[in-house]
Amino acid sequence: MGKFVIKKRKNGEFQFDLKAGNGQVILSSEGYTTMAACKNGIESVKKNAVEDARYELKEAKNGAPYFNLKAGNGQVIGTSEMYSSVAACENGIESVKKNAPDAEVVDETAE
């Protein structure tokens, strides 16, 4: 089963990664200035992950496909890794849909 892992960046911002059951990161967030905002981002991913229309397939400068997950207001709430093919990217989307809604939240910021 998937899990959201919250960590603190070097600049003090909070970020989450959604990891699949195998531990691979399938979605990463932007940086948030507060823990509360980061947790709101996680809730937004859980809510929007099941909607096909929220996914936007993109192509990196090097041609590698990746995707963004957007909230209802159009704001990007998560970005995938770079994939080797569009098919692999689409598998990543399916993994987010499967893992995000019921994923536990693990806070790794406690020092």
Backbone as a chain_set.jsonl record, in Angstrom:
{"seq": "MGKFVIKKRKNGEFQFDLKAGNGQVILSSEGYTTMAACKNGIESVKKNAVEDARYELKEAKNGAPYFNLKAGNGQVIGTSEMYSSVAACENGIESVKKNAPDAEVVDETAE", "coords": {"N": [[0.833, -1.184, 0.0], [0.408, 2.288, -0.649], [2.104, 5.301, 0.557], [2.223, 8.58, 1.955], [5.016, 10.558, 2.416], [6.255, 12.922, 4.507], [8.688, 15.406, 4.435], [11.392, 17.591, 5.395], [12.8, 20.205, 3.594], [16.118, 21.435, 2.78], [15.941, 24.198, 2.803], [14.063, 24.682, 4.697], [11.426, 24.366, 3.99], [8.421, 22.36, 3.735], [7.789, 19.197, 2.22], [6.079, 16.673, 0.363], [6.252, 13.237, -0.609], [4.633, 10.851, -2.581], [4.679, 7.502, -2.187], [4.786, 4.349, -3.783], [3.697, 0.969, -3.012], [6.042, -0.487, -3.281], [7.953, 1.231, -2.48], [8.876, 3.093, -4.284], [9.052, 6.447, -5.414], [6.247, 8.067, -6.628], [4.981, 10.449, -6.97], [5.653, 13.848, -6.345], [5.572, 16.726, -4.255], [5.348, 20.363, -4.384], [7.295, 22.819, -2.567], [6.252, 23.663, 0.71], [5.452, 26.271, 3.015], [4.464, 25.83, 5.55], [3.621, 23.144, 7.821], [0.893, 22.604, 7.977], [-0.075, 23.537, 5.508], [1.218, 21.744, 3.828], [0.018, 19.327, 4.605], [-2.582, 19.909, 3.781], [-2.138, 19.891, 1.055], [-1.626, 17.156, 0.659], [-4.166, 16.112, 1.276], [-5.558, 17.211, -0.848], [-4.375, 15.873, -3.0], [-5.232, 13.257, -2.421], [-7.975, 13.574, -2.829], [-8.193, 14.439, -5.519], [-6.842, 12.567, -7.04], [-8.26, 10.439, -8.168], [-9.55, 11.373, -10.392], [-9.536, 11.449, -13.822], [-9.352, 13.75, -15.421], [-7.755, 15.481, -14.015], [-5.133, 14.983, -14.486], [-2.203, 15.839, -16.243], [-0.384, 15.2, -19.0], [3.003, 15.654, -19.728], [6.038, 16.798, -21.386], [9.441, 16.586, -20.888], [12.359, 18.695, -21.412], [14.305, 17.013, -22.429], [12.805, 15.181, -23.732], [11.63, 13.21, -22.216], [8.709, 11.712, -20.9], [6.389, 12.909, -18.421], [4.105, 13.587, -15.672], [1.726, 15.956, -14.363], [-0.297, 16.409, -11.503], [-3.265, 18.047, -10.987], [-5.147, 20.369, -8.976], [-8.656, 21.175, -8.469], [-8.747, 23.888, -9.02], [-6.834, 24.229, -10.905], [-4.227, 24.417, -10.076], [-0.983, 23.01, -9.781], [-0.478, 20.145, -7.893], [1.13, 18.028, -7.549], [3.979, 16.361, -8.973], [5.257, 13.983, -11.235], [7.972, 11.553, -11.516], [10.478, 11.432, -14.139], [9.749, 9.533, -17.003], [10.507, 6.616, -19.047], [8.953, 6.098, -21.215], [5.771, 6.903, -22.789], [3.853, 5.017, -22.156], [4.87, 3.928, -19.771], [4.65, 6.19, -18.206], [1.875, 6.516, -18.147], [1.266, 4.245, -16.673], [2.326, 5.094, -14.27], [0.498, 7.112, -13.591], [-1.77, 5.52, -13.169], [-0.867, 4.16, -10.933], [-0.721, 6.228, -9.044], [-3.462, 6.839, -8.864], [-4.379, 4.479, -7.722], [-2.913, 4.236, -5.319], [-2.974, 6.718, -3.865], [-5.588, 7.544, -2.669], [-6.063, 6.055, -0.244], [-3.71, 6.149, 1.129], [-1.396, 6.087, 3.852], [-0.106, 8.649, 6.037], [3.126, 9.638, 6.67], [5.196, 11.256, 8.848], [8.285, 12.535, 8.549], [9.686, 14.602, 9.606], [10.27, 15.085, 12.22], [12.811, 15.731, 14.47]], "CA": [[0.0, 0.0, 0.0], [1.176, 3.515, -0.764], [2.148, 6.201, 1.702], [2.751, 9.932, 1.787], [6.115, 10.801, 3.335], [6.524, 14.353, 4.647], [10.054, 15.686, 4.866], [11.756, 19.004, 5.41], [13.881, 20.544, 2.671], [17.227, 22.2, 3.379], [15.53, 25.597, 2.963], [13.067, 24.755, 5.757], [10.081, 24.094, 3.488], [7.918, 20.984, 3.842], [7.469, 18.568, 0.946], [5.685, 15.27, 0.499], [6.369, 12.298, -1.719], [3.749, 9.697, -2.546], [5.444, 6.313, -2.542], [4.023, 3.129, -4.042], [3.956, -0.106, -2.066], [7.423, -0.955, -3.427], [8.847, 2.275, -1.989], [9.246, 4.025, -5.345], [8.335, 7.729, -5.412], [5.425, 8.201, -7.828], [4.512, 11.829, -7.064], [6.313, 14.751, -5.385], [4.917, 18.032, -4.145], [6.148, 21.584, -4.297], [7.647, 23.141, -1.193], [5.242, 24.393, 1.482], [6.082, 27.001, 4.117], [3.98, 25.308, 6.834], [3.176, 21.753, 7.862], [-0.548, 22.59, 7.695], [-0.244, 23.672, 4.057], [1.681, 20.479, 3.262], [-1.041, 18.328, 4.846], [-3.688, 20.261, 2.888], [-1.73, 19.396, -0.261], [-1.846, 15.707, 0.667], [-5.617, 15.887, 1.183], [-5.943, 17.563, -2.212], [-3.96, 14.755, -3.859], [-6.147, 12.137, -2.161], [-9.286, 13.891, -3.412], [-8.129, 14.634, -6.97], [-6.107, 11.482, -7.701], [-9.145, 9.502, -8.865], [-10.176, 12.024, -11.548], [-8.68, 11.462, -15.01], [-9.195, 15.109, -15.954], [-6.795, 16.228, -13.201], [-3.77, 14.63, -14.895], [-1.709, 16.511, -17.435], [0.847, 14.603, -19.517], [3.954, 16.679, -20.168], [7.281, 16.269, -21.919], [10.603, 17.347, -20.438], [13.227, 19.201, -22.492], [15.037, 15.888, -23.018], [11.849, 14.297, -24.389], [11.072, 12.225, -21.288], [7.357, 12.036, -20.451], [6.05, 12.954, -17.001], [2.772, 14.152, -15.521], [1.349, 16.775, -13.22], [-1.637, 16.246, -10.958], [-3.748, 19.389, -10.675], [-6.345, 20.52, -8.158], [-9.8, 21.704, -9.195], [-8.481, 25.271, -9.426], [-5.795, 24.219, -11.926], [-2.894, 24.484, -9.478], [-0.261, 21.734, -9.729], [-0.304, 19.68, -6.513], [2.145, 16.982, -7.534], [4.669, 16.093, -10.233], [5.858, 12.647, -11.258], [9.34, 11.418, -11.996], [10.576, 11.313, -15.593], [9.569, 8.143, -17.424], [11.202, 6.231, -20.278], [7.982, 6.039, -22.311], [4.424, 7.371, -22.446], [3.168, 3.889, -21.52], [5.345, 3.871, -18.39], [4.071, 7.368, -17.557], [0.461, 6.197, -17.902], [1.278, 3.297, -15.552], [2.547, 5.924, -13.087], [-0.789, 7.74, -13.274], [-2.62, 4.469, -12.588], [-0.341, 3.881, -9.603], [-1.171, 7.316, -8.164], [-4.907, 6.645, -8.658], [-4.569, 3.312, -6.853], [-2.251, 4.384, -4.018], [-3.192, 7.972, -3.14], [-6.786, 7.763, -1.839], [-6.026, 5.408, 1.075], [-2.325, 6.12, 1.613], [-1.13, 6.647, 5.168], [0.792, 9.805, 6.043], [4.261, 9.434, 7.571], [5.914, 12.518, 9.064], [9.703, 12.277, 8.818], [10.326, 15.881, 9.927], [10.65, 15.13, 13.64], [14.274, 15.597, 14.573]], "C": [[0.884, 1.256, 0.0], [1.197, 4.329, 0.517], [2.696, 7.559, 1.275], [3.833, 10.122, 2.838], [6.402, 12.305, 3.334], [7.958, 14.526, 5.124], [10.3, 17.186, 4.794], [12.929, 19.221, 4.464], [14.967, 21.325, 3.413], [16.841, 23.65, 3.643], [14.422, 25.769, 4.014], [11.644, 24.503, 5.3], [9.729, 22.62, 3.671], [7.556, 20.489, 2.443], [6.964, 17.17, 1.231], [5.98, 14.515, -0.786], [5.306, 11.232, -1.51], [4.562, 8.52, -3.042], [4.497, 5.145, -2.755], [4.403, 2.086, -3.004], [5.382, -0.608, -2.11], [8.443, 0.093, -2.982], [9.273, 3.296, -3.029], [8.396, 5.296, -5.26], [7.559, 7.857, -6.721], [4.86, 9.607, -8.006], [5.207, 12.652, -5.987], [5.62, 16.104, -5.414], [5.908, 19.167, -4.318], [6.561, 21.772, -2.849], [6.545, 23.967, -0.542], [5.922, 25.071, 2.669], [5.629, 26.494, 5.482], [3.578, 23.844, 6.703], [1.698, 21.654, 7.498], [-0.805, 22.673, 6.195], [0.164, 22.384, 3.355], [0.609, 19.399, 3.423], [-2.279, 18.624, 4.002], [-3.399, 19.784, 1.469], [-1.947, 17.899, -0.385], [-3.329, 15.395, 0.522], [-6.121, 16.19, -0.225], [-5.554, 16.462, -3.193], [-4.92, 13.585, -3.677], [-7.481, 12.339, -2.867], [-9.25, 13.903, -4.94], [-7.519, 13.464, -7.734], [-7.002, 10.575, -8.541], [-9.759, 10.088, -10.141], [-9.213, 12.137, -12.724], [-8.368, 12.874, -15.492], [-8.157, 15.927, -15.191], [-5.341, 15.958, -13.593], [-3.411, 15.321, -16.202], [-0.385, 15.862, -17.83], [1.726, 15.709, -20.074], [5.173, 15.987, -20.767], [8.42, 17.177, -21.482], [11.437, 17.786, -21.64], [13.972, 18.071, -23.196], [14.11, 14.864, -23.679], [11.203, 13.275, -23.478], [9.664, 12.634, -20.858], [7.252, 12.045, -18.924], [4.652, 13.532, -16.895], [2.686, 15.038, -14.298], [-0.051, 16.373, -12.794], [-2.086, 17.626, -10.506], [-4.994, 19.327, -9.791], [-7.461, 21.09, -9.034], [-9.587, 23.119, -9.704], [-7.363, 25.368, -10.465], [-4.377, 24.271, -11.392], [-2.268, 23.094, -9.43], [-0.042, 21.355, -8.266], [0.703, 18.542, -6.407], [2.705, 16.75, -8.919], [5.331, 14.726, -10.144], [7.349, 12.72, -11.567], [9.313, 11.448, -13.528], [10.493, 9.827, -15.951], [10.274, 7.889, -18.754], [10.263, 6.197, -21.478], [6.643, 6.573, -21.831], [3.655, 6.256, -21.731], [3.575, 3.771, -20.051], [4.759, 5.036, -17.591], [2.602, 7.114, -17.209], [0.321, 5.177, -16.778], [1.489, 4.051, -14.242], [1.266, 6.605, -12.638], [-1.715, 6.723, -12.603], [-2.171, 4.145, -11.169], [-0.756, 4.965, -8.605], [-2.652, 7.142, -7.847], [-5.174, 5.541, -7.645], [-4.071, 3.581, -5.435], [-2.687, 5.6, -3.204], [-4.412, 7.999, -2.221], [-6.71, 7.196, -0.42], [-4.637, 5.398, 1.702], [-2.222, 6.72, 3.008], [-0.165, 7.81, 5.024], [1.866, 9.577, 7.098], [5.044, 10.744, 7.645], [7.355, 12.206, 9.447], [10.436, 13.573, 9.208], [10.778, 15.971, 11.383], [12.144, 14.861, 13.764], [14.696, 15.105, 15.93]], "O": [[1.969, 1.266, 0.581], [0.419, 4.087, 1.44], [3.515, 7.665, 0.362], [3.599, 9.877, 4.021], [6.744, 12.885, 2.303], [8.392, 13.886, 6.082], [9.52, 17.939, 4.211], [13.929, 18.507, 4.527], [14.756, 21.809, 4.525], [17.341, 24.269, 4.582], [13.906, 26.871, 4.198], [10.737, 24.431, 6.129], [10.602, 21.756, 3.752], [7.085, 21.251, 1.599], [7.362, 16.546, 2.214], [5.959, 15.07, -1.884], [5.101, 10.764, -0.39], [5.072, 8.526, -4.162], [3.532, 4.966, -2.013], [5.321, 2.294, -2.21], [5.897, -1.102, -1.107], [9.65, -0.123, -3.092], [9.958, 4.264, -2.7], [7.183, 5.233, -5.061], [8.143, 7.767, -7.801], [4.322, 9.931, -9.065], [5.336, 12.206, -4.847], [5.147, 16.56, -6.455], [7.121, 18.968, -4.388], [6.208, 20.961, -1.993], [5.976, 24.862, -1.167], [6.851, 24.52, 3.259], [6.327, 26.7, 6.475], [3.239, 23.371, 5.619], [1.291, 20.73, 6.794], [-1.658, 21.959, 5.669], [-0.479, 21.976, 2.388], [0.329, 18.65, 2.487], [-2.955, 17.698, 3.552], [-4.3, 19.328, 0.764], [-2.405, 17.423, -1.424], [-3.712, 14.522, -0.257], [-7.008, 15.503, -0.733], [-6.312, 16.151, -4.112], [-5.372, 12.989, -4.655], [-8.048, 11.402, -3.431], [-10.185, 13.425, -5.583], [-7.666, 13.381, -8.954], [-6.542, 10.0, -9.528], [-10.419, 9.369, -10.892], [-8.2, 12.831, -12.641], [-7.25, 13.157, -15.92], [-7.722, 16.97, -15.68], [-4.427, 16.617, -13.099], [-4.209, 15.377, -17.137], [0.605, 15.954, -17.105], [1.258, 16.587, -20.799], [5.328, 14.77, -20.674], [8.37, 18.391, -21.681], [11.237, 17.299, -22.753], [14.242, 18.144, -24.395], [14.562, 13.812, -24.131], [10.316, 12.54, -23.911], [9.447, 13.788, -20.488], [7.936, 11.289, -18.234], [4.066, 13.928, -17.902], [3.448, 14.902, -13.34], [-0.891, 16.037, -13.629], [-1.392, 18.298, -9.743], [-5.778, 18.38, -9.847], [-7.238, 21.442, -10.193], [-10.179, 23.512, -10.709], [-6.984, 26.47, -10.864], [-3.421, 24.179, -12.162], [-2.933, 22.118, -9.082], [0.509, 22.137, -7.491], [1.083, 18.141, -5.307], [2.007, 16.917, -9.92], [5.892, 14.359, -9.112], [7.903, 13.786, -11.839], [8.242, 11.486, -14.133], [11.091, 8.98, -15.287], [10.595, 8.822, -19.49], [10.711, 6.259, -22.623], [6.401, 6.686, -20.629], [2.891, 6.525, -20.805], [2.729, 3.542, -19.187], [4.413, 4.872, -16.421], [2.145, 7.454, -16.118], [-0.638, 5.234, -16.009], [0.904, 3.696, -13.219], [0.978, 6.669, -11.443], [-2.36, 7.024, -11.598], [-3.001, 3.886, -10.298], [-1.101, 4.664, -7.463], [-3.059, 7.281, -6.694], [-6.076, 5.649, -6.814], [-4.724, 3.203, -4.462], [-2.762, 5.522, -1.978], [-4.288, 8.441, -1.079], [-7.241, 7.801, 0.511], [-4.411, 4.712, 2.699], [-2.865, 7.723, 3.317], [0.515, 7.94, 4.006], [1.563, 9.352, 8.27], [5.496, 11.268, 6.627], [7.62, 11.682, 10.528], [11.664, 13.633, 9.147], [11.579, 16.838, 11.734], [12.663, 13.883, 13.225], [15.89, 14.938, 16.182]]}, "num_chains": 1, "name": "protein.A"}
